[in-house]
Amino acid sequence: MAAIASLVLLAASVALAVVVGVQRFPRGLSVLACLVVALLAAWWALVHRGAARYAAAAGAGVLLVGAVVLVALEGAVLQDVLILVGIVLSLAAARTVFTVHARLPVAAAPKRPVLFYNPKSGGGKAERFGVARDAAPATGA
């Protein structure tokens, strides 16, 4: 039931977003632009390190706040809130669908672990990088 609810809520939210976007065509583009650039900035923050990460994360946050402000200023807040609530409820329902419901006992650490690999797979990278040598148990000491 949660899977069906998730799909129905997502489809309804997307349909409402399309209808609202068509009705308010030129005004919604600024919000969409903010969200797209915020998504790109967030991705940049995830894949980079150092000062670039912090700057991109801060930029994504500012752009998201800007999108919320633009939604409030451009009117029809109720429709936008309905779209947002529908998407959030869809994600919550999807999360319950993919939650693991089985309780498994904790397994003991292996006493003699084994590594299986195909030395020719991946263009022979396993042989070039010495996977067998690195996986072999240390002798002595």
C-alpha positions as CSV (number, residue, x, y, z in Angstrom):
1,M,0.0,0.0,0.0
2,A,2.9,2.4,0.8
3,A,4.4,1.8,-2.7
4,I,1.1,2.6,-4.4
5,A,0.6,5.6,-2.2
6,S,4.2,6.8,-3.1
7,L,3.6,6.4,-6.8
8,V,0.2,8.1,-6.7
9,L,1.4,11.0,-4.6
10,L,4.4,11.5,-6.8
11,A,2.3,11.4,-10.0
12,A,-0.2,13.8,-8.6
13,S,2.5,16.2,-7.4
14,V,4.2,16.2,-10.8
15,A,0.9,16.7,-12.6
16,L,0.0,19.6,-10.3
17,A,3.5,21.1,-10.8
18,V,3.1,20.9,-14.6
19,V,-0.4,22.5,-14.5
20,V,0.9,25.3,-12.2
21,G,3.9,25.8,-14.3
22,V,1.9,26.2,-17.5
23,Q,-0.6,28.6,-15.8
24,R,2.2,30.8,-14.3
25,F,4.7,30.3,-17.2
26,P,7.1,33.1,-17.1
27,R,7.1,33.6,-13.3
28,G,8.1,30.1,-12.3
29,L,11.3,30.1,-14.4
30,S,13.2,32.0,-11.8
31,V,12.3,29.4,-9.1
32,L,13.3,26.6,-11.4
33,A,16.6,28.3,-12.3
34,C,17.4,28.7,-8.5
35,L,16.6,25.0,-7.9
36,V,18.7,23.8,-10.8
37,V,21.7,25.9,-9.9
38,A,21.3,24.8,-6.2
39,L,21.3,21.2,-7.3
40,L,24.4,21.7,-9.3
41,A,26.1,23.5,-6.5
42,A,25.2,20.8,-4.0
43,W,26.6,18.2,-6.4
44,W,29.8,20.2,-6.7
45,A,30.0,20.3,-2.9
46,L,29.6,16.5,-2.7
47,V,32.4,15.7,-5.2
48,H,35.0,18.4,-4.2
49,R,37.1,19.1,-1.1
50,G,38.3,22.0,0.8
51,A,37.2,25.6,0.3
52,A,35.4,24.7,-3.0
53,R,33.1,22.4,-1.0
54,Y,32.2,25.0,1.6
55,A,31.6,27.7,-1.0
56,A,29.4,25.4,-3.1
57,A,27.4,24.2,-0.1
58,A,26.9,27.8,1.1
59,G,25.8,28.8,-2.5
60,A,23.3,25.9,-2.6
61,G,21.8,27.0,0.7
62,V,21.5,30.6,-0.4
63,L,19.9,29.5,-3.7
64,L,17.4,27.3,-1.9
65,V,16.4,30.1,0.4
66,G,16.2,32.3,-2.7
67,A,13.8,29.8,-4.3
68,V,11.6,29.8,-1.2
69,V,11.5,33.6,-1.2
70,L,10.7,33.8,-4.9
71,V,7.8,31.3,-4.3
72,A,6.4,33.5,-1.6
73,L,6.8,36.7,-3.6
74,E,5.4,35.3,-6.9
75,G,2.1,34.2,-5.2
76,A,0.0,31.0,-5.3
77,V,1.8,29.7,-2.2
78,L,-1.0,27.2,-1.5
79,Q,-0.4,25.4,-4.8
80,D,3.4,25.3,-4.2
81,V,2.9,24.0,-0.7
82,L,0.6,21.2,-2.0
83,I,3.2,20.2,-4.5
84,L,5.9,20.1,-1.8
85,V,3.8,18.2,0.7
86,G,2.9,15.7,-2.0
87,I,6.5,15.1,-2.9
88,V,7.5,14.8,0.8
89,L,4.7,12.4,1.5
90,S,5.7,10.4,-1.6
91,L,9.3,10.1,-0.4
92,A,8.2,9.2,3.1
93,A,6.0,6.4,1.7
94,A,8.8,5.2,-0.5
95,R,11.1,5.1,2.5
96,T,8.8,2.8,4.4
97,V,8.7,0.5,1.4
98,F,12.4,0.2,1.2
99,T,12.9,-0.2,5.0
100,V,14.4,-3.6,5.9
101,H,11.8,-5.4,8.1
102,A,13.9,-8.5,8.9
103,R,16.0,-8.7,12.0
104,L,19.2,-10.7,11.2
105,P,21.7,-11.9,13.8
106,V,25.1,-10.3,13.8
107,A,27.6,-12.6,12.0
108,A,30.9,-13.4,13.5
109,A,34.0,-12.2,11.7
110,P,35.4,-14.8,9.3
111,K,38.3,-16.9,10.6
112,R,39.8,-17.5,7.1
113,P,38.5,-14.9,4.7
114,V,38.7,-15.7,1.0
115,L,38.9,-13.4,-2.0
116,F,37.6,-14.6,-5.4
117,Y,38.5,-12.5,-8.5
118,N,38.8,-12.9,-12.2
119,P,42.4,-11.8,-13.1
120,K,41.4,-11.0,-16.7
121,S,38.3,-9.0,-15.8
122,G,38.4,-5.2,-16.3
123,G,41.2,-5.5,-18.8
124,G,43.5,-7.3,-16.4
125,K,43.5,-4.6,-13.8
126,A,43.6,-7.3,-11.0
127,E,46.9,-8.6,-12.3
128,R,48.4,-5.2,-13.0
129,F,47.6,-3.9,-9.5
130,G,48.7,-7.1,-7.7
131,V,45.3,-8.0,-6.1
132,A,46.5,-11.5,-5.3
133,R,49.7,-10.3,-3.7
134,D,47.9,-7.7,-1.5
135,A,45.2,-10.1,-0.5
136,A,47.6,-12.8,0.6
137,P,48.0,-13.3,4.4
138,A,51.1,-11.8,5.9
139,T,53.7,-14.5,6.9
140,G,56.0,-14.4,9.8
141,A,56.2,-11.8,12.5
